[in-house]
Amino acid sequence: MEQELALFPLGLVALPTEAVPLHIFEERYKTMIGECIEQESEFGIVWLNDDGLRQTGCACVVEQVLERMPDGRLNLICRGTRPFRVIEQIEDRAYPAGRVAWLTDKDEQRDEQTLESARAAYGELVEQATDEPPAREQLEAMDAYAMAATVDFGLDAKQGLLDLRSENARLRLVTRLFRAAVKRLDFVERAQARARSNGKVRFG
């Protein structure tokens, strides 16, 4: 299914379920976000990098207006909803817009072992980063997008997740990303321990 959608080209990638803080200051985006708030409608975030505008983006809704300033600037929390692909750009609006196609996953059975591996890797990362494991009921409600939305990955990795049309493939990718993040945390912790000990191993 295709429809017209307001577009917000940014130097970031949003994922479904992710909370995205935005500061709105350009007039065209004040107009765009004002209409989205009034109509309770979605807009699309698409990654704009040195290679140009990516075709796959994530629709978002305004979840909370944190601050309205006298000059019309806004601080917002938005929430990612669903992925789309830009079919063509629309040039006759006061702000960027395009005709988009909503993306759905291919029809497949979810691999429970793959899901458990992803959740185990995510749980290990959360516990190592916060000293608290995620609640089991919370973990059991999370898919690949929901887990990835809480971790600060690089933009290429996030765009890769957004481009995949298979939940099993996304779960395999986030498992690799979580395990790599755990290894990086291990390295940082060991380096900090060595720094605190002045390079010496402490006994007792």
SULJO-V692133 format. One record per pair of residues at least 6 apart in sequence whose ideal C-beta (glycine too) atoms are under 8 Angstrom apart, sorted by the first residue. I is the first residue (numbers start at 1). J is the second residue. Records with the same first field share a line. If there is no record, write none. Layout:
BEGIN
I->J / J
END
This chain:
BEGIN
1->101 / 102
2->87 / 99 / 100 / 101 / 102
3->99 / 100 / 102
4->90 / 97 / 98 / 99 / 100
5->42 / 43 / 44 / 59 / 84 / 97 / 98 / 99 / 100
6->32 / 35 / 36 / 41 / 43 / 44 / 93 / 95 / 96 / 97
7->43 / 44 / 46 / 57 / 86 / 89 / 95 / 96 / 97 / 98
8->22 / 29 / 32 / 43 / 44 / 45 / 46 / 96
9->46 / 47 / 48 / 53 / 96
10->45 / 46 / 47 / 48
11->47 / 48 / 49 / 155
12->20 / 45 / 47 / 155
13->45 / 47 / 58 / 155 / 158 / 159 / 162
14->20 / 45 / 57 / 58 / 60 / 78 / 80
15->58 / 80 / 145 / 148 / 149 / 158 / 161 / 162
16->58 / 80 / 81 / 82 / 83 / 145 / 149
17->79 / 80 / 145 / 146 / 149
18->58 / 79 / 80 / 145 / 149 / 150
19->63 / 77 / 78 / 79 / 149
20->45 / 60 / 77 / 78 / 79 / 80
21->66 / 75 / 76 / 77 / 78
22->74 / 75 / 76 / 77 / 78
23->73 / 74 / 75 / 76
24->30 / 33 / 73 / 74 / 75 / 76
25->73
27->72
28->94 / 95 / 96
29->95
30->72 / 73 / 74
31->94 / 95
32->43 / 94 / 95 / 96
33->43 / 62 / 74 / 76
35->41
36->42 / 43 / 61 / 62
37->62 / 65
40->61
41->61
42->59 / 60 / 61 / 81
43->59 / 60
44->57 / 58 / 59 / 60 / 84 / 86 / 98 / 100
45->57 / 58 / 59 / 60 / 78 / 80
46->53 / 54 / 55 / 56 / 57 / 86
47->53 / 54 / 57 / 155 / 159
48->54
49->155
53->86
54->159
55->85 / 86
56->83 / 84 / 85 / 86 / 103 / 159 / 162 / 163
57->83 / 84 / 85 / 86 / 100 / 162
58->80 / 81 / 82 / 83 / 84 / 162
59->80 / 81 / 82 / 83 / 84
60->78 / 79 / 80 / 81
61->78 / 79 / 81
62->76 / 77 / 78
63->76 / 77 / 78 / 79
64->76 / 77
65->74 / 75 / 76
66->75 / 76 / 77
67->74 / 75
68->74
80->145 / 149
82->102 / 103
83->102 / 103 / 162
84->100 / 101 / 102 / 103
85->100 / 101 / 103
86->98 / 99 / 100
87->98 / 99 / 100 / 101
88->98 / 99
89->96 / 97 / 98
90->97 / 98 / 99
103->165
104->165
105->165 / 166 / 167
106->165 / 166
108->166 / 167 / 168
110->167 / 168
111->168 / 171
114->168 / 171 / 172 / 175
115->171
117->171 / 175
118->144 / 147 / 171 / 172 / 174 / 175 / 178
119->139 / 140 / 142 / 147
121->174 / 175 / 178 / 179 / 182
122->134 / 139 / 142 / 147 / 151 / 174 / 178
123->133 / 134 / 139
124->178 / 182
125->151 / 178 / 181 / 182 / 185
126->132 / 133 / 134 / 150
127->133 / 134
128->182 / 185 / 186
129->185
143->167 / 170 / 171
144->161 / 167 / 170 / 171 / 173 / 174
145->161 / 170
147->174 / 178
148->158 / 161 / 170 / 174 / 177
151->177 / 178 / 181
153->177 / 181
157->173 / 177
160->173
161->170 / 173 / 174
164->170 / 173
END
